[in-house]
Amino acid sequence: MTQKLTLEHAKELDRSDNLARFRNEFYIKDDHYYMDGNSLGLLSKRAEKALYTSLEDWKEHGIDGWMDGVEPWFYYSEKLGSMTAPLIGAKQEEVIVTGSITTNLHQLIATFYQPHGHRTKILADELTFPSDIYAIQSQLELKGYNYEENLVQVKSRDGYTLLEEDIIDAMKDDIALILLPSVLYRSGQLLNMKRLTEEAHKRGIIIGFDLAHSIGALPHDLHEDGVDFAVWCNYKYLNSGPGGVGGLFVHERHYGKRPGLSGWFGSRKDKQFDMEHVLTPAESAGAFQIGTPHILSSAPLLGSLELFEEAGIQTLREKSLSLTRFMMDLLNQELPEHGFIICNPAEDDRRGGHISLQHEEAARICKALKANNVTPDFRSPNVIRLAPVALYSSYEDVWNTIRILKKIMENEEYKQFENTRNVVA
Ligand SMILES: *Cc1c(COP(=O)(O)O)cnc(C)c1O
């Protein structure tokens, strides 16, 4: 950084931003700085319209909406899967929109965790999101294995990030399956999925990734990298709304594998209504669906994915890196004191879409930010996550966020609040 960054500088960056027009596609409140699109993305007008279209189809067609609607519900999950595929470098049939992260993990661990001989363990990491760990624990127990012995969690050396060398060292010959995040939910560290997949496969281990914090924020190459499976939610960077249906990827080399948890929506589409008691699974990722798709919780994604198609994930990633770079530079310039530690990796190829700030007063600093029209996100015990989102955040938003944070620290406004988390934090 050579020259001092100013508001004028932020405005200049906004004027030359070739994605700036997408901001108008979203419902954004004036004088409100939303930095939490990595937890729940904002509503777009396209997503709203897609939801209304499904409601209209129901109003107009009743049961016949399954085949005769503007967007026939019977093929909805497949259509959304094929629209998602370019975001993760997958073939269209390798992707299906279904379930949630946690239910999809249950499905895919039930499918791919096949302990045999001394290969009985599952490898994860100690920084992973709790729900992923709960799913692993119950899948181990369902197969009759004690999870205290059979769940191996790679340790973090600094409490925020993982060393890929440590993960690779833990790929021992008693590991049957590996589950890792693409981007760590707290520190925003991006792992090298290609490298980890190659190392796992050299050792004959199945590997899957949780893309919760990378899908919609950065490009992926799941097919080329040879990743076995992946899961994600669509309500974070993909803006599909609260509780929006999630998605999964299964590499084509696994087509035909019997789902661990079967249900009639995993059928080959032309066979499903034969009503036989022997399942004929779809020869695609569709086989891993279970029951009737949740159309009204999927519909907003259709409108949202149109925006991603128009913007292009590579262009979005470039802007995202530039926004988070601008935020880090501003933090260093404006808040060198006040005890903040930036704990996301600084390098472009090692950070995801959010900035992660550690501070011992993090909980109440977040409350003070909210009282000042900034929406951050707090992760217990001491992390503030700030996600300027390429589709709808401006550089001026970033500038204002840091300006307000500085005011809160200088005036000690955070001291008016208790340093404890809220029920939902
Ligand atoms: C958001 C998130 C979840 C949430 O799982 P759901 O089943 O969608 O509630 C799980 N894992 C990670 C890593 C997440 O970031």
The ligand as an ORCA input file, in Angstrom:
! r2SCAN-3c Opt
* xyz 0 1
  C     -23.503    -23.345      7.359
  C     -22.801    -24.612      7.571
  C     -23.493    -25.785      7.916
  C     -24.970    -25.792      8.160
  O     -25.527    -27.034      7.814
  P     -27.080    -27.170      7.485
  O     -27.321    -28.610      7.413
  O     -27.311    -26.442      6.186
  O     -27.829    -26.498      8.596
  C     -22.754    -26.965      8.015
  N     -21.418    -26.989      7.808
  C     -20.742    -25.862      7.493
  C     -19.264    -25.934      7.257
  C     -21.400    -24.648      7.382
  O     -20.714    -23.545      7.106
*
